[in-house]
Amino acid sequence: MTLTRMPLKLGCSYGVRFSPDGTRLAVLGRDLVLWDVAARQKLWRGKFIAHMSGMAFSPDGNRLAIKSTTGQLAVVDAEAGQLLVNLQNKKDGEGCGPAWSPCGQYLADGGWDGRLRVRDAQTGEVRFMQEHPGEMLRGVYAIDGGRRLLVLHGVKSVDEGQEQPPDYCSVWDWPLQAGGGRKVLSLPGLKSCAPSPDGASLAVLHHAGGEEVLSVYALPMAAGWPRCLWRRAAARATPCAGFPTAARWDASARASCCCMAGPGSASWRRKNLRIPARWTFCLARHCPPSAHGNPAC
């Protein structure tokens, strides 16, 4: 007799993150909830700041950084479910992130005002800031075991008659330095991107030739980059109803994708994709755990 495992009933939520070892699942909704994946039990639930919009586990998995729609950052003890520090930065405005430094001492996040900031995770002191005039930072991702950051830049509207520059991605090495970001990819209609856990590839949802396209690019900073490894129209790459809204990598060896079950639906379905196993990814807001480690600074 084969037992069928029932899915976790996460309730209304708009973000999930697995711990670095894959044993716990943080779910972000009106509250922040931590699950034990194997036991399928809630470990704790808390509402630490209002209007939470983003989160990230520290490299050791012991802390969770959370960010609100006002830009406010806080750090939570992932074991006890207790607030460790509120960085009291409510006036920074909405943005993206957070992402941890590889040593777990600093937090990076981006603002829709174009500012990339690095803060001390204990005191909230801003240790680095780079402004990007005329841009909004749409995504900040830790890549290459946390040793680098990938930033998704969105170009704000331009004056009438001027051509809209394409959005682009930049890569930064820790520790971040002024002018240290390297533009690695620029595409018109760039909707979403997701670096692979090892930082070697970048999955991108974008527009090309009147279609929404899913492409995979090689990420190493070498001559001839960027080099497209794989491309497919997103509608044909999605074998179930609904349309993909974001790219996410699958840390397993299975080639699979997730997409909305229908317009406006909060549920997701998994379907197989016949693509090279090296380039497995998900078209979804949710992704499986990554066991990729993070080195010290």
C-alpha atoms as an extended CHARMM CRD file, in Angstrom:
* protein
*
       297  EXT
         1         1  MET       CA              0.0000000000        0.0000000000        0.0000000000  PROA      1               0.0000000000
         2         2  THR       CA              1.3910000000        3.3900000000       -0.9920000000  PROA      2               0.0000000000
         3         3  LEU       CA              0.7150000000        6.3480000000        1.2640000000  PROA      3               0.0000000000
         4         4  THR       CA              0.0850000000        9.6910000000       -0.4180000000  PROA      4               0.0000000000
         5         5  ARG       CA              1.5770000000       12.6820000000        1.3680000000  PROA      5               0.0000000000
         6         6  MET       CA             -0.9050000000       15.5120000000        1.7280000000  PROA      6               0.0000000000
         7         7  PRO       CA              0.3400000000       18.9910000000        0.8030000000  PROA      7               0.0000000000
         8         8  LEU       CA              1.1210000000       21.5250000000        3.4960000000  PROA      8               0.0000000000
         9         9  LYS       CA             -1.8360000000       23.8360000000        4.0610000000  PROA      9               0.0000000000
        10        10  LEU       CA             -0.0010000000       27.1320000000        4.0590000000  PROA      10              0.0000000000
        11        11  GLY       CA             -3.0490000000       29.3650000000        3.9170000000  PROA      11              0.0000000000
        12        12  CYS       CA             -3.0070000000       32.7470000000        2.1870000000  PROA      12              0.0000000000
        13        13  SER       CA              0.6280000000       33.5060000000        1.4650000000  PROA      13              0.0000000000
        14        14  TYR       CA              2.7450000000       35.3090000000       -1.1170000000  PROA      14              0.0000000000
        15        15  GLY       CA              6.2620000000       34.1500000000       -0.3810000000  PROA      15              0.0000000000
        16        16  VAL       CA              8.1250000000       31.0520000000        0.7790000000  PROA      16              0.0000000000
        17        17  ARG       CA             11.7800000000       30.3580000000        1.5550000000  PROA      17              0.0000000000
        18        18  PHE       CA             13.4850000000       27.1220000000        2.5320000000  PROA      18              0.0000000000
        19        19  SER       CA             16.2300000000       27.1850000000        5.1400000000  PROA      19              0.0000000000
        20        20  PRO       CA             19.7480000000       26.5240000000        3.7960000000  PROA      20              0.0000000000
        21        21  ASP       CA             19.5680000000       22.8750000000        4.8990000000  PROA      21              0.0000000000
        22        22  GLY       CA             16.0620000000       22.4290000000        3.4830000000  PROA      22              0.0000000000
        23        23  THR       CA             14.5480000000       21.2300000000        6.7750000000  PROA      23              0.0000000000
        24        24  ARG       CA             12.3680000000       24.2920000000        7.4500000000  PROA      24              0.0000000000
        25        25  LEU       CA             10.0450000000       26.3720000000        5.3290000000  PROA      25              0.0000000000
        26        26  ALA       CA              9.3160000000       30.0380000000        6.0760000000  PROA      26              0.0000000000
        27        27  VAL       CA              5.9650000000       31.2460000000        4.7510000000  PROA      27              0.0000000000
        28        28  LEU       CA              5.2070000000       34.9550000000        4.4270000000  PROA      28              0.0000000000
        29        29  GLY       CA              1.6570000000       36.2750000000        4.5370000000  PROA      29              0.0000000000
        30        30  ARG       CA             -0.0300000000       38.5210000000        7.0670000000  PROA      30              0.0000000000
        31        31  ASP       CA              2.1500000000       36.6310000000        9.5610000000  PROA      31              0.0000000000
        32        32  LEU       CA              5.5150000000       34.9220000000        9.2390000000  PROA      32              0.0000000000
        33        33  VAL       CA              5.1950000000       31.1730000000        9.8470000000  PROA      33              0.0000000000
        34        34  LEU       CA              7.9740000000       28.6020000000       10.1120000000  PROA      34              0.0000000000
        35        35  TRP       CA              7.2830000000       24.9550000000        9.2750000000  PROA      35              0.0000000000
        36        36  ASP       CA              9.1780000000       21.7670000000       10.0290000000  PROA      36              0.0000000000
        37        37  VAL       CA              9.1100000000       20.1250000000        6.5850000000  PROA      37              0.0000000000
        38        38  ALA       CA              9.6720000000       16.5100000000        7.6640000000  PROA      38              0.0000000000
        39        39  ALA       CA              7.2450000000       16.6340000000       10.6150000000  PROA      39              0.0000000000
        40        40  ARG       CA              4.8130000000       18.8130000000        8.5970000000  PROA      40              0.0000000000
        41        41  GLN       CA              4.1950000000       20.9480000000       11.6600000000  PROA      41              0.0000000000
        42        42  LYS       CA              4.2480000000       24.6510000000       12.3930000000  PROA      42              0.0000000000
        43        43  LEU       CA              7.1350000000       25.6440000000       14.6440000000  PROA      43              0.0000000000
        44        44  TRP       CA              6.0110000000       29.1970000000       15.3000000000  PROA      44              0.0000000000
        45        45  ARG       CA              3.9920000000       32.1170000000       13.9410000000  PROA      45              0.0000000000
        46        46  GLY       CA              4.6630000000       35.8230000000       14.4310000000  PROA      46              0.0000000000
        47        47  LYS       CA              3.8320000000       39.2950000000       13.1340000000  PROA      47              0.0000000000
        48        48  PHE       CA              7.0750000000       41.1720000000       13.7440000000  PROA      48              0.0000000000
        49        49  ILE       CA              6.6110000000       44.2350000000       11.5150000000  PROA      49              0.0000000000
        50        50  ALA       CA              3.6520000000       45.5050000000        9.5100000000  PROA      50              0.0000000000
        51        51  HSD       CA              3.1940000000       44.7610000000        5.7980000000  PROA      51              0.0000000000
        52        52  MET       CA              6.0020000000       42.2280000000        5.4170000000  PROA      52              0.0000000000
        53        53  SER       CA              7.0000000000       41.7750000000        1.7670000000  PROA      53              0.0000000000
        54        54  GLY       CA             10.3650000000       39.9750000000        1.6170000000  PROA      54              0.0000000000
        55        55  MET       CA             12.5530000000       37.6370000000        3.6540000000  PROA      55              0.0000000000
        56        56  ALA       CA             15.8380000000       35.7240000000        3.5940000000  PROA      56              0.0000000000
        57        57  PHE       CA             17.4950000000       33.1150000000        5.8050000000  PROA      57              0.0000000000
        58        58  SER       CA             20.9710000000       33.8910000000        7.1150000000  PROA      58              0.0000000000
        59        59  PRO       CA             23.7410000000       31.6200000000        5.7390000000  PROA      59              0.0000000000
        60        60  ASP       CA             23.6960000000       29.4740000000        8.8980000000  PROA      60              0.0000000000
        61        61  GLY       CA             19.8850000000       29.3090000000        8.9360000000  PROA      61              0.0000000000
        62        62  ASN       CA             19.6340000000       30.6850000000       12.4740000000  PROA      62              0.0000000000
        63        63  ARG       CA             18.0810000000       34.0450000000       11.5640000000  PROA      63              0.0000000000
        64        64  LEU       CA             15.4700000000       35.4010000000        9.1830000000  PROA      64              0.0000000000
        65        65  ALA       CA             15.6880000000       38.9090000000        7.7840000000  PROA      65              0.0000000000
        66        66  ILE       CA             12.3330000000       40.4290000000        6.8370000000  PROA      66              0.0000000000
        67        67  LYS       CA             11.4520000000       43.5730000000        4.9220000000  PROA      67              0.0000000000
        68        68  SER       CA              8.2120000000       45.5540000000        4.7500000000  PROA      68              0.0000000000
        69        69  THR       CA              6.5880000000       47.5670000000        1.9780000000  PROA      69              0.0000000000
        70        70  THR       CA              7.8690000000       50.7220000000        3.6990000000  PROA      70              0.0000000000
        71        71  GLY       CA             11.4510000000       49.4240000000        3.4530000000  PROA      71              0.0000000000
        72        72  GLN       CA             11.6630000000       48.6040000000        7.1570000000  PROA      72              0.0000000000
        73        73  LEU       CA             14.0240000000       45.7430000000        8.0160000000  PROA      73              0.0000000000
        74        74  ALA       CA             14.0530000000       43.4190000000       11.0210000000  PROA      74              0.0000000000
        75        75  VAL       CA             15.8570000000       40.2430000000       12.0590000000  PROA      75              0.0000000000
        76        76  VAL       CA             14.0970000000       37.2880000000       13.7020000000  PROA      76              0.0000000000
        77        77  ASP       CA             15.5540000000       34.3480000000       15.6250000000  PROA      77              0.0000000000
        78        78  ALA       CA             14.6020000000       31.4190000000       13.3940000000  PROA      78              0.0000000000
        79        79  GLU       CA             14.8340000000       28.9230000000       16.2510000000  PROA      79              0.0000000000
        80        80  ALA       CA             12.7770000000       30.7350000000       18.8890000000  PROA      80              0.0000000000
        81        81  GLY       CA             10.5640000000       32.8660000000       16.6490000000  PROA      81              0.0000000000
        82        82  GLN       CA             11.5260000000       36.0060000000       18.5590000000  PROA      82              0.0000000000
        83        83  LEU       CA             12.3860000000       39.4510000000       17.2110000000  PROA      83              0.0000000000
        84        84  LEU       CA             16.1190000000       40.0900000000       17.5980000000  PROA      84              0.0000000000
        85        85  VAL       CA             16.3990000000       43.5900000000       16.1660000000  PROA      85              0.0000000000
        86        86  ASN       CA             14.2240000000       46.1600000000       14.3980000000  PROA      86              0.0000000000
        87        87  LEU       CA             16.4310000000       48.3610000000       12.2280000000  PROA      87              0.0000000000
        88        88  GLN       CA             13.9100000000       51.2550000000       12.4640000000  PROA      88              0.0000000000
        89        89  ASN       CA             14.3380000000       52.3750000000        8.8510000000  PROA      89              0.0000000000
        90        90  LYS       CA             10.6960000000       52.9640000000        7.9320000000  PROA      90              0.0000000000
        91        91  LYS       CA             11.4530000000       55.9910000000        5.7390000000  PROA      91              0.0000000000
        92        92  ASP       CA             13.6260000000       54.1530000000        3.2180000000  PROA      92              0.0000000000
        93        93  GLY       CA             10.6290000000       53.2870000000        1.0460000000  PROA      93              0.0000000000
        94        94  GLU       CA              9.5560000000       50.1690000000       -0.8090000000  PROA      94              0.0000000000
        95        95  GLY       CA             12.0420000000       48.0070000000       -2.6310000000  PROA      95              0.0000000000
        96        96  CYS       CA             13.4890000000       44.5050000000       -2.9280000000  PROA      96              0.0000000000
        97        97  GLY       CA             15.5820000000       42.1120000000       -0.8880000000  PROA      97              0.0000000000
        98        98  PRO       CA             16.8810000000       41.4720000000        1.6830000000  PROA      98              0.0000000000
        99        99  ALA       CA             20.0060000000       39.3900000000        1.0240000000  PROA      99              0.0000000000
       100       100  TRP       CA             22.6920000000       38.3720000000        3.5240000000  PROA      100             0.0000000000
       101       101  SER       CA             26.4420000000       38.7440000000        3.2380000000  PROA      101             0.0000000000
       102       102  PRO       CA             28.2720000000       35.3800000000        3.2560000000  PROA      102             0.0000000000
       103       103  CYS       CA             29.4930000000       36.0050000000        6.8230000000  PROA      103             0.0000000000
       104       104  GLY       CA             25.9890000000       36.8210000000        8.1180000000  PROA      104             0.0000000000
       105       105  GLN       CA             27.0130000000       40.2090000000        9.5410000000  PROA      105             0.0000000000
       106       106  TYR       CA             25.4340000000       42.4460000000        6.9030000000  PROA      106             0.0000000000
       107       107  LEU       CA             22.1750000000       42.8360000000        5.0040000000  PROA      107             0.0000000000
       108       108  ALA       CA             21.8480000000       44.1830000000        1.4740000000  PROA      108             0.0000000000
       109       109  ASP       CA             18.6210000000       45.4920000000        0.0070000000  PROA      109             0.0000000000
       110       110  GLY       CA             17.4970000000       47.6150000000       -2.9260000000  PROA      110             0.0000000000
       111       111  GLY       CA             15.0410000000       50.4880000000       -3.0900000000  PROA      111             0.0000000000
       112       112  TRP       CA             12.6340000000       51.6500000000       -5.7300000000  PROA      112             0.0000000000
       113       113  ASP       CA             14.5020000000       54.9450000000       -5.4020000000  PROA      113             0.0000000000
       114       114  GLY       CA             17.5100000000       53.2540000000       -7.0380000000  PROA      114             0.0000000000
       115       115  ARG       CA             19.5950000000       52.9350000000       -3.8790000000  PROA      115             0.0000000000
       116       116  LEU       CA             21.5280000000       49.7570000000       -3.0650000000  PROA      116             0.0000000000
       117       117  ARG       CA             22.3340000000       49.6410000000        0.6500000000  PROA      117             0.0000000000
       118       118  VAL       CA             24.3590000000       47.4110000000        2.9570000000  PROA      118             0.0000000000
       119       119  ARG       CA             23.5780000000       47.5690000000        6.6680000000  PROA      119             0.0000000000
       120       120  ASP       CA             25.0120000000       46.0760000000        9.8270000000  PROA      120             0.0000000000
       121       121  ALA       CA             22.5260000000       43.3190000000       10.7060000000  PROA      121             0.0000000000
       122       122  GLN       CA             22.7840000000       44.0680000000       14.4390000000  PROA      122             0.0000000000
       123       123  THR       CA             22.8200000000       47.8690000000       14.5760000000  PROA      123             0.0000000000
       124       124  GLY       CA             21.2010000000       48.8830000000       11.2940000000  PROA      124             0.0000000000
       125       125  GLU       CA             24.0920000000       51.2190000000       10.5040000000  PROA      125             0.0000000000
       126       126  VAL       CA             24.4030000000       51.8310000000        6.7570000000  PROA      126             0.0000000000
       127       127  ARG       CA             27.8840000000       50.6630000000        5.7850000000  PROA      127             0.0000000000
       128       128  PHE       CA             27.5630000000       51.1230000000        2.0260000000  PROA      128             0.0000000000
       129       129  MET       CA             25.2020000000       52.8750000000       -0.3850000000  PROA      129             0.0000000000
       130       130  GLN       CA             25.2530000000       53.1830000000       -4.1740000000  PROA      130             0.0000000000
       131       131  GLU       CA             22.7100000000       55.3740000000       -5.9410000000  PROA      131             0.0000000000
       132       132  HSD       CA             21.3400000000       54.5680000000       -9.4030000000  PROA      132             0.0000000000
       133       133  PRO       CA             19.5660000000       57.7380000000      -10.6180000000  PROA      133             0.0000000000
       134       134  GLY       CA             16.5310000000       57.1570000000      -12.8050000000  PROA      134             0.0000000000
       135       135  GLU       CA             16.3020000000       53.4860000000      -11.8470000000  PROA      135             0.0000000000
       136       136  MET       CA             14.3860000000       51.2740000000       -9.4540000000  PROA      136             0.0000000000
       137       137  LEU       CA             16.0060000000       48.1570000000       -8.0270000000  PROA      137             0.0000000000
       138       138  ARG       CA             13.5700000000       45.2860000000       -8.5870000000  PROA      138             0.0000000000
       139       139  GLY       CA             15.5240000000       42.3490000000       -7.1790000000  PROA      139             0.0000000000
       140       140  VAL       CA             18.5540000000       41.5220000000       -5.0180000000  PROA      140             0.0000000000
       141       141  TYR       CA             19.7630000000       37.8930000000       -4.9740000000  PROA      141             0.0000000000
       142       142  ALA       CA             22.6590000000       36.1440000000       -3.2390000000  PROA      142             0.0000000000
       143       143  ILE       CA             24.5630000000       33.9660000000       -5.7370000000  PROA      143             0.0000000000
       144       144  ASP       CA             27.6950000000       31.8300000000       -5.8520000000  PROA      144             0.0000000000
       145       145  GLY       CA             27.2600000000       30.6080000000       -2.2770000000  PROA      145             0.0000000000
       146       146  GLY       CA             26.5460000000       34.1510000000       -1.1130000000  PROA      146             0.0000000000
       147       147  ARG       CA             29.8980000000       35.4850000000       -2.3290000000  PROA      147             0.0000000000
       148       148  ARG       CA             28.2140000000       37.7490000000       -4.8830000000  PROA      148             0.0000000000
       149       149  LEU       CA             24.9970000000       39.7110000000       -5.3470000000  PROA      149             0.0000000000
       150       150  LEU       CA             22.9250000000       39.8490000000       -8.4900000000  PROA      150             0.0000000000
       151       151  VAL       CA             20.8020000000       43.0070000000       -8.7830000000  PROA      151             0.0000000000
       152       152  LEU       CA             17.8880000000       43.4540000000      -11.1910000000  PROA      152             0.0000000000
       153       153  HSD       CA             17.6350000000       47.0870000000      -12.3340000000  PROA      153             0.0000000000
       154       154  GLY       CA             14.4600000000       48.6050000000      -13.7320000000  PROA      154             0.0000000000
       155       155  VAL       CA             14.7310000000       51.8170000000      -15.7130000000  PROA      155             0.0000000000
       156       156  LYS       CA             12.0580000000       54.3430000000      -14.7690000000  PROA      156             0.0000000000
       157       157  SER       CA              9.9330000000       56.1030000000      -17.3560000000  PROA      157             0.0000000000
       158       158  VAL       CA             11.6820000000       58.6050000000      -19.6070000000  PROA      158             0.0000000000
       159       159  ASP       CA             10.5340000000       61.9160000000      -21.0880000000  PROA      159             0.0000000000
       160       160  GLU       CA              8.2130000000       61.8750000000      -24.0660000000  PROA      160             0.0000000000
       161       161  GLY       CA             10.0910000000       61.2840000000      -27.2750000000  PROA      161             0.0000000000
       162       162  GLN       CA             13.0190000000       59.5430000000      -25.5990000000  PROA      162             0.0000000000
       163       163  GLU       CA             13.7030000000       55.8430000000      -26.0860000000  PROA      163             0.0000000000
       164       164  GLN       CA             13.1770000000       53.6550000000      -23.0260000000  PROA      164             0.0000000000
       165       165  PRO       CA             16.4850000000       51.9590000000      -22.1210000000  PROA      165             0.0000000000
       166       166  PRO       CA             16.2510000000       48.2100000000      -21.4550000000  PROA      166             0.0000000000
       167       167  ASP       CA             16.3030000000       46.8230000000      -17.9210000000  PROA      167             0.0000000000
       168       168  TYR       CA             19.4900000000       45.0420000000      -16.9040000000  PROA      168             0.0000000000
       169       169  CYS       CA             21.2270000000       42.8900000000      -14.2880000000  PROA      169             0.0000000000
       170       170  SER       CA             24.4650000000       43.6580000000      -12.4590000000  PROA      170             0.0000000000
       171       171  VAL       CA             26.7430000000       41.4680000000      -10.3340000000  PROA      171             0.0000000000
       172       172  TRP       CA             28.5740000000       42.6970000000       -7.2230000000  PROA      172             0.0000000000
       173       173  ASP       CA             31.3420000000       41.0250000000       -5.2240000000  PROA      173             0.0000000000
       174       174  TRP       CA             31.4530000000       41.1330000000       -1.4330000000  PROA      174             0.0000000000
       175       175  PRO       CA             32.4930000000       43.4510000000        0.1030000000  PROA      175             0.0000000000
       176       176  LEU       CA             30.5290000000       45.8690000000       -2.0620000000  PROA      176             0.0000000000
       177       177  GLN       CA             32.4600000000       48.8940000000       -3.2830000000  PROA      177             0.0000000000
       178       178  ALA       CA             31.4150000000       52.0900000000       -5.0540000000  PROA      178             0.0000000000
       179       179  GLY       CA             31.0610000000       51.4710000000       -8.7640000000  PROA      179             0.0000000000
       180       180  GLY       CA             31.7850000000       47.7730000000       -8.2650000000  PROA      180             0.0000000000
       181       181  GLY       CA             28.6900000000       46.4490000000      -10.0260000000  PROA      181             0.0000000000
       182       182  ARG       CA             29.2450000000       44.8690000000      -13.4520000000  PROA      182             0.0000000000
       183       183  LYS       CA             26.4190000000       44.9110000000      -15.9850000000  PROA      183             0.0000000000
       184       184  VAL       CA             26.0200000000       41.3000000000      -17.0830000000  PROA      184             0.0000000000
       185       185  LEU       CA             22.7720000000       41.2450000000      -19.0510000000  PROA      185             0.0000000000
       186       186  SER       CA             20.5150000000       43.8460000000      -20.6770000000  PROA      186             0.0000000000
       187       187  LEU       CA             17.2150000000       42.8840000000      -22.3010000000  PROA      187             0.0000000000
       188       188  PRO       CA             14.0960000000       44.7900000000      -23.3620000000  PROA      188             0.0000000000
       189       189  GLY       CA             10.9500000000       43.7290000000      -21.5400000000  PROA      189             0.0000000000
       190       190  LEU       CA             12.8680000000       41.9610000000      -18.7560000000  PROA      190             0.0000000000
       191       191  LYS       CA             10.1450000000       40.8110000000      -16.3250000000  PROA      191             0.0000000000
       192       192  SER       CA             11.9080000000       38.5500000000      -13.8610000000  PROA      192             0.0000000000
       193       193  CYS       CA             15.1740000000       36.7200000000      -13.3550000000  PROA      193             0.0000000000
       194       194  ALA       CA             16.4810000000       33.9500000000      -11.1270000000  PROA      194             0.0000000000
       195       195  PRO       CA             20.1230000000       32.9250000000      -10.6710000000  PROA      195             0.0000000000
       196       196  SER       CA             20.8370000000       29.2170000000      -10.2210000000  PROA      196             0.0000000000
       197       197  PRO       CA             21.9630000000       28.1780000000       -6.7100000000  PROA      197             0.0000000000
       198       198  ASP       CA             25.5890000000       27.8300000000       -7.8680000000  PROA      198             0.0000000000
       199       199  GLY       CA             25.5300000000       31.2180000000       -9.6030000000  PROA      199             0.0000000000
       200       200  ALA       CA             26.5280000000       29.6920000000      -12.9510000000  PROA      200             0.0000000000
       201       201  SER       CA             23.3030000000       30.3510000000      -14.8880000000  PROA      201             0.0000000000
       202       202  LEU       CA             20.5320000000       32.9170000000      -15.0220000000  PROA      202             0.0000000000
       203       203  ALA       CA             16.9210000000       32.1450000000      -15.9550000000  PROA      203             0.0000000000
       204       204  VAL       CA             15.1190000000       35.1660000000      -17.4070000000  PROA      204             0.0000000000
       205       205  LEU       CA             11.5160000000       35.9040000000      -18.3430000000  PROA      205             0.0000000000
       206       206  HSD       CA             11.4170000000       38.6250000000      -21.0000000000  PROA      206             0.0000000000
       207       207  HSD       CA              9.7260000000       39.7690000000      -24.2020000000  PROA      207             0.0000000000
       208       208  ALA       CA             11.1990000000       39.0340000000      -27.6380000000  PROA      208             0.0000000000
       209       209  GLY       CA              9.5740000000       39.1350000000      -31.0610000000  PROA      209             0.0000000000
       210       210  GLY       CA              6.1470000000       39.8360000000      -29.6040000000  PROA      210             0.0000000000
       211       211  GLU       CA              6.2770000000       36.7820000000      -27.3180000000  PROA      211             0.0000000000
       212       212  GLU       CA              7.0040000000       36.2490000000      -23.6670000000  PROA      212             0.0000000000
       213       213  VAL       CA             10.2000000000       34.1930000000      -23.6380000000  PROA      213             0.0000000000
       214       214  LEU       CA             12.0210000000       32.1120000000      -21.0640000000  PROA      214             0.0000000000
       215       215  SER       CA             15.8060000000       32.1080000000      -21.5970000000  PROA      215             0.0000000000
       216       216  VAL       CA             18.7330000000       30.6480000000      -19.6730000000  PROA      216             0.0000000000
       217       217  TYR       CA             22.0960000000       32.4270000000      -19.8590000000  PROA      217             0.0000000000
       218       218  ALA       CA             25.5660000000       31.4430000000      -18.6860000000  PROA      218             0.0000000000
       219       219  LEU       CA             26.6120000000       33.6430000000      -15.7660000000  PROA      219             0.0000000000
       220       220  PRO       CA             30.4580000000       33.3100000000      -15.5240000000  PROA      220             0.0000000000
       221       221  MET       CA             32.2140000000       36.6010000000      -16.2310000000  PROA      221             0.0000000000
       222       222  ALA       CA             34.1260000000       35.3820000000      -19.2690000000  PROA      222             0.0000000000
       223       223  ALA       CA             34.8160000000       36.6420000000      -22.7870000000  PROA      223             0.0000000000
       224       224  GLY       CA             31.7690000000       36.3240000000      -25.0010000000  PROA      224             0.0000000000
       225       225  TRP       CA             29.2650000000       36.5530000000      -22.1290000000  PROA      225             0.0000000000
       226       226  PRO       CA             26.3030000000       36.7020000000      -22.0840000000  PROA      226             0.0000000000
       227       227  ARG       CA             25.7470000000       33.4240000000      -23.9280000000  PROA      227             0.0000000000
       228       228  CYS       CA             22.2080000000       32.0950000000      -24.2000000000  PROA      228             0.0000000000
       229       229  LEU       CA             22.0830000000       28.3940000000      -23.3020000000  PROA      229             0.0000000000
       230       230  TRP       CA             18.3710000000       27.7100000000      -23.7760000000  PROA      230             0.0000000000
       231       231  ARG       CA             15.3010000000       29.6380000000      -24.9590000000  PROA      231             0.0000000000
       232       232  ARG       CA             11.6430000000       28.8920000000      -25.3180000000  PROA      232             0.0000000000
       233       233  ALA       CA              8.4120000000       30.8410000000      -25.6220000000  PROA      233             0.0000000000
       234       234  ALA       CA              6.9580000000       30.9880000000      -22.1100000000  PROA      234             0.0000000000
       235       235  ALA       CA              3.4700000000       29.9990000000      -23.2650000000  PROA      235             0.0000000000
       236       236  ARG       CA              4.8630000000       26.7920000000      -24.8500000000  PROA      236             0.0000000000
       237       237  ALA       CA              7.1120000000       26.1610000000      -21.8450000000  PROA      237             0.0000000000
       238       238  THR       CA              4.0920000000       26.1180000000      -19.5600000000  PROA      238             0.0000000000
       239       239  PRO       CA              2.1120000000       22.9070000000      -20.1360000000  PROA      239             0.0000000000
       240       240  CYS       CA             -0.7020000000       23.7850000000      -17.7090000000  PROA      240             0.0000000000
       241       241  ALA       CA             -3.2320000000       26.5960000000      -17.5480000000  PROA      241             0.0000000000
       242       242  GLY       CA             -2.1830000000       30.0470000000      -16.4440000000  PROA      242             0.0000000000
       243       243  PHE       CA              0.7940000000       32.2260000000      -17.2520000000  PROA      243             0.0000000000
       244       244  PRO       CA              4.1420000000       32.3530000000      -15.4660000000  PROA      244             0.0000000000
       245       245  THR       CA              4.9200000000       35.4760000000      -13.4700000000  PROA      245             0.0000000000
       246       246  ALA       CA              8.4100000000       34.7740000000      -12.1770000000  PROA      246             0.0000000000
       247       247  ALA       CA             11.3600000000       32.4620000000      -12.7730000000  PROA      247             0.0000000000
       248       248  ARG       CA             12.7110000000       30.2930000000       -9.9640000000  PROA      248             0.0000000000
       249       249  TRP       CA             15.3450000000       27.5350000000      -10.0050000000  PROA      249             0.0000000000
       250       250  ASP       CA             14.6810000000       24.0030000000       -8.8440000000  PROA      250             0.0000000000
       251       251  ALA       CA             17.5820000000       22.7800000000       -6.7180000000  PROA      251             0.0000000000
       252       252  SER       CA             16.7050000000       19.1470000000       -7.4850000000  PROA      252             0.0000000000
       253       253  ALA       CA             17.8060000000       17.2650000000      -10.5940000000  PROA      253             0.0000000000
       254       254  ARG       CA             14.2580000000       17.1850000000      -11.9830000000  PROA      254             0.0000000000
       255       255  ALA       CA             13.2430000000       19.4150000000      -14.8670000000  PROA      255             0.0000000000
       256       256  SER       CA              9.9710000000       20.9020000000      -13.6770000000  PROA      256             0.0000000000
       257       257  CYS       CA              7.9700000000       24.0870000000      -13.6150000000  PROA      257             0.0000000000
       258       258  CYS       CA              5.1940000000       25.6600000000      -11.6160000000  PROA      258             0.0000000000
       259       259  CYS       CA              2.5100000000       28.0040000000      -12.8960000000  PROA      259             0.0000000000
       260       260  MET       CA             -0.8080000000       29.4550000000      -11.8100000000  PROA      260             0.0000000000
       261       261  ALA       CA             -3.7330000000       27.0900000000      -12.0650000000  PROA      261             0.0000000000
       262       262  GLY       CA             -5.8480000000       29.8740000000      -13.5250000000  PROA      262             0.0000000000
       263       263  PRO       CA             -6.1040000000       33.6650000000      -13.7930000000  PROA      263             0.0000000000
       264       264  GLY       CA             -6.0570000000       35.2000000000      -10.3360000000  PROA      264             0.0000000000
       265       265  SER       CA             -5.7070000000       31.8290000000       -8.6160000000  PROA      265             0.0000000000
       266       266  ALA       CA             -3.4320000000       31.4590000000       -5.6140000000  PROA      266             0.0000000000
       267       267  SER       CA             -2.8770000000       27.7400000000       -6.1860000000  PROA      267             0.0000000000
       268       268  TRP       CA              0.0400000000       26.2640000000       -8.1280000000  PROA      268             0.0000000000
       269       269  ARG       CA              0.5790000000       23.0690000000      -10.1200000000  PROA      269             0.0000000000
       270       270  ARG       CA              3.7500000000       21.2370000000      -11.0930000000  PROA      270             0.0000000000
       271       271  LYS       CA              4.3800000000       19.8580000000      -14.5720000000  PROA      271             0.0000000000
       272       272  ASN       CA              7.4070000000       18.2520000000      -16.1730000000  PROA      272             0.0000000000
       273       273  LEU       CA              9.4710000000       20.1250000000      -18.7500000000  PROA      273             0.0000000000
       274       274  ARG       CA             11.7380000000       18.3680000000      -21.2100000000  PROA      274             0.0000000000
       275       275  ILE       CA             14.8220000000       20.5340000000      -20.7980000000  PROA      275             0.0000000000
       276       276  PRO       CA             18.4050000000       19.6360000000      -19.8480000000  PROA      276             0.0000000000
       277       277  ALA       CA             18.6350000000       18.6300000000      -16.1850000000  PROA      277             0.0000000000
       278       278  ARG       CA             21.5130000000       21.0680000000      -15.7210000000  PROA      278             0.0000000000
       279       279  TRP       CA             19.0840000000       23.9070000000      -16.3950000000  PROA      279             0.0000000000
       280       280  THR       CA             16.1760000000       22.9310000000      -14.1600000000  PROA      280             0.0000000000
       281       281  PHE       CA             14.0350000000       25.7780000000      -12.9090000000  PROA      281             0.0000000000
       282       282  CYS       CA             10.5320000000       26.7110000000      -11.8250000000  PROA      282             0.0000000000
       283       283  LEU       CA              8.1980000000       29.3010000000      -13.3020000000  PROA      283             0.0000000000
       284       284  ALA       CA              6.6600000000       30.3360000000      -10.0120000000  PROA      284             0.0000000000
       285       285  ARG       CA              6.9360000000       32.2990000000       -6.8260000000  PROA      285             0.0000000000
       286       286  HSD       CA              7.8540000000       29.1590000000       -4.8840000000  PROA      286             0.0000000000
       287       287  CYS       CA             10.9660000000       27.0190000000       -5.1510000000  PROA      287             0.0000000000
       288       288  PRO       CA             12.2920000000       23.8310000000       -3.5070000000  PROA      288             0.0000000000
       289       289  PRO       CA             15.0490000000       23.8990000000       -0.8970000000  PROA      289             0.0000000000
       290       290  SER       CA             18.6650000000       24.5180000000       -1.7490000000  PROA      290             0.0000000000
       291       291  ALA       CA             21.3640000000       22.6680000000        0.1470000000  PROA      291             0.0000000000
       292       292  HSD       CA             24.0200000000       25.0060000000       -1.2230000000  PROA      292             0.0000000000
       293       293  GLY       CA             26.3570000000       26.1350000000        1.5560000000  PROA      293             0.0000000000
       294       294  ASN       CA             27.6510000000       29.6140000000        2.2510000000  PROA      294             0.0000000000
       295       295  PRO       CA             31.2960000000       30.3330000000        3.0420000000  PROA      295             0.0000000000
       296       296  ALA       CA             32.4660000000       32.7850000000        5.6440000000  PROA      296             0.0000000000
       297       297  CYS       CA             33.4410000000       36.2960000000        4.6020000000  PROA      297             0.0000000000
